[in-house]
Amino acid sequence: MAAEVDKAWRRTVGSRGREAALVDAATERTWSFEEVESAVAQAVDDLSASGIEAGEVLVLAEPNGLVWLSTFLAAQRLGVVVLPLELQLGAERIRKSARSAGARLLRMAEWEAIGGERRFPPGSCLIKATSGSTGDPKLYVFKDEEMLADGRQVMAGMGLMPEDRNYAVIPFGHSYGLGNLVFPLILEGLCIVCGKGYFPQEMLEDLVRHEISVFPAVPPLVRALSRSDVLPGLRLKQVISAGGRLDSRVRDTFMERFKVPVRNFYGSSETGGIAFNRRLPQPGDPVSVGEPLPGVCIELDVQGGVSVSSAAVYTEGNPLRQGEYGKVEVADIGHWNDNGELELTGRRKGQVKIAGRRISLAEIEAAVRQMNGVDDCWIHAFPDRGDELAIACVVAGEAPVERLRANMRESLPVWVRPKKCVVVPFLPLNARGKTCRQQMLALLGLEN
């Protein structure tokens, strides 16, 4: 059974008792650790009545809140393996994924039998699913000690303290949410405040009213807040940005306006947290993801490919090892800057060959982002096409298309200039806060 997670939770309940564990900002309802534990006991009864056994799979598709948290903790108590999926996937896709994973049970508004019989070894705790944006989602099985290690490494690297209050708008079940929200609560009792929504004014009101000290965010949320008015009474200690590239201009604008540091965080589904920008960024600094978290080893190959090993990396079915730990070659490439921080420069598969020339899409994106009126951009290549869509881009910002084309003529060689350019106010995102490939292709007038 995945007993270590349950043991950690029981220790925290014993030490924090009637203190606030979970807050729903929309309803103003607060649950103490003891009250959350009562909900866990009820969920244990529900799971036991379903007939699910240790090692079998429960798919958890619930919004952030008491039901998600109590169901997850109840599963840990019974040794049931949890596969969290996000509601934005839609009911049909969630059920399909549950069947593909061999799940016995689904929790989505109510209990639903799936009937799968897949069973994992003792100590298995959780299955993380990738977004599947470039193909079928991949499933990675984590042991309880690996998830606890991720929580500890994140807390140590970010300097999180038991008295901190975490603001939750990212999903609990996302790898980012698990390491930065759920496991700090389980390990040390960091209270989680579930946000009302994604509108800047709502978020700012929540941050002030509930005395939030730590905000795990994604770049679009930082960008939206950077354009908002400051509310008095803000007690934020730091904003964490992960899940995509944060433009240095957005970072600097936010920090100037709110007097709160924005620090980049880097992680992946397979590894949990990898690196964190502990050094306070200065205006104009290049964007880096910082130094490795405590206990994390980052290696770069001769092409800059990033490999990661730590106690938090999955080992079940992992063909790579770094001593007793799992090791993963992640999709990114990068280099160490003069401050000893990792700067990501692209993806291992981010190069294409068009008309005999090898082209880096990341380099094109970086050049376009530096143009006036551009907040962000997404470049896609169709190397098999010889028409105007060989290279295409979607730009977020206010720059007119003709001005963009003029800037591209001045700064980009002809063979890397996007032939089609669409300008939108902001890039569409998926439920994980990443650019949504399907919507991007639709903006370009293409099928996925």
Number of C-alpha atoms within 10 A of each C-alpha: 21 24 18 18 23 21 15 17 23 17 15 19 23 12 13 18 17 14 16 20 23 25 22 18 22 13 8 11 10 18 18 18 26 19 19 23 20 13 20 22 17 15 20 21 12 15 21 14 9 14 11 22 18 21 23 22 31 31 27 26 25 22 19 21 18 20 19 18 22 20 24 26 24 23 29 27 21 19 28 29 32 28 25 27 27 21 16 13 15 11 13 9 13 21 19 11 19 24 18 11 18 18 25 24 25 24 18 20 11 8 13 15 14 18 15 17 17 13 17 17 15 16 21 26 29 27 24 22 21 20 20 9 13 10 8 11 13 13 16 20 23 24 25 23 19 24 25 22 21 28 25 22 27 26 22 14 19 20 10 19 13 14 11 20 26 27 27 26 20 24 24 25 28 20 26 24 19 22 26 31 29 24 25 26 24 24 22 23 27 25 26 25 30 24 23 17 14 15 11 18 16 14 19 20 18 21 25 16 13 18 18 22 19 23 24 24 23 23 21 24 17 23 20 16 22 20 13 14 12 14 12 9 11 20 15 20 14 18 20 21 25 20 19 15 18 23 18 17 17 20 25 19 17 22 19 13 14 16 15 15 21 25 24 27 28 25 19 17 20 26 28 27 29 28 26 26 24 20 12 10 20 12 13 10 12 12 20 28 23 24 24 23 25 18 17 19 17 18 13 17 12 8 10 18 20 22 18 25 24 28 23 30 30 28 22 14 10 15 9 14 15 13 9 10 16 23 25 22 19 17 14 17 22 19 20 15 12 7 10 12 20 25 17 20 18 20 18 16 11 17 15 16 13 18 12 8 10 12 16 18 21 18 16 19 18 16 14 26 19 13 16 13 16 18 22 23 23 22 18 21 21 15 15 11 12 11 11 11 19 20 22 21 25 22 26 20 18 14 17 12 14 10 13 19 17 10 14 19 12 10 13 15 9 11 14 20 19 22 15 16 22 15 19 16 13 18 20 17 15 15 15 19 18 19 20 16 17 16 17 22 16 11 17 16 9 11 10 10
